[in-house]
Amino acid sequence: MATQEQIEAARRTIEQLRDQHANDVRKLIGLLESGAMKGEAADKLIKDCQAWEAAYKNVFRRALALVESTPARPEPATTSTEPFTPWQPPPFLPPDGARR
């Protein structure tokens, strides 16, 4: 089970990859649509890129949903700043009036 911090880090990474991918694909589609390539091959490539973009949007959406549905393990208890000393029973004291 992941901690809430790990879940948040995974979510941020997925969002970053999603945004980076979307920008790259949109730039490629824009380049093709501006006439960098012409003809049937360019038209087919544009359609392929648009399908690729739609498919990856779905992949990132599912990945984010999975991360969001992951239960978080409780955070470990904070540690004390004092050094660890093992527990020791209190010293045995004889009852009042008893001689040692």
Secondary structure as GFF3:
##gff-version 3
##sequence-region A 1 100
A	DSSP	beta_strand	2	3	.	.	.	ID=ss1
A	DSSP	alpha_helix	4	31	.	.	.	ID=ss2
A	DSSP	pi_helix	32	36	.	.	.	ID=ss3
A	DSSP	alpha_helix	40	69	.	.	.	ID=ss4
A	DSSP	beta_strand	72	73	.	.	.	ID=ss5
###
